[in-house]
């Protein structure tokens, strides 16, 4: 009897200590710094002007480029207006084996675009920053989930990241004789800040599921009325509906365009969802787009990809959504 009691006691202690270790493991909350080597950099891309780091956390790369307020810097001067141009955009391009990496990740994140990018570079792993004023302190952070590298075989790869700016810009206000003002955008090509670094990335197994959105309709009853959502003096009060895919967990993955002033989203959309596990969880969110304020939430659903793939067509009902129709197809392991 004593032996049995001792066994139970030590088993309990072992499990408890193991759970404490797991709870105290900070690997999933503290970014891991990645070592990198500098292949090339321009003279002005130095520690006095710029600091750079690459971290990894939860299968995501965190790339940070910090630009100090630049002084005694040879900003270009527009000859026509004799104006000094202080603003620029930084490009981040990812290469493997000397070739730029192909990925649909940039297009997935090109939300609310009024045009479809069909250029040759539309599916290249290239990210551009917002316009920044180099006279001021700027911290540019680029987040790249590992699923963006789904066209690379799983395992370790040597990745090169090229960071560059080529064009300076600014605006000038012209005062017209009739007192009307005109804004002129000025541009000068002068690449001054660029660098190329190399680091190792261990690409995990990546699976694909194909999500076919087949329309949705909002509830209209005593608990919720879409007619009361957007009261303006110019437009109908019905919402401008769009829906999102959230993966992993509640993180934004992709979204549809919006259909204006309606209680039904009738468009059919197709998305490739790249994910890390066969039995992963996916989320869907439905929103009302607003140009002047934050978008209004109308519903959220989360569930298993496995369950969605079991039937050809699935109708979901949740929150303020009467029905959300979709089909999910298993695309298998892609790398």
KABEL-V833132 format. One line per field, one symbol per residue. burial: + if it has 9 or more other C-alpha atoms within 8 Angstrom, else -. A space follows every 50 residues. Layout:
burial=???
//
This chain:
burial=------------------------------+--+-+-+--++--++--++ +--++++--+++++++++++-----+++------++++++++++++---+ +-++++++--+----------++++++-----+++-++---+---+++++ +--+--++++++++++++++---------------+++--++++++++++ +-+-+++++++++++++++-----++--+++-----++++++++++++-- -+++++-++-+++++---+----+++---+++++++++++-------+++ --++++-++----+---+-+++++++++--+--++
//
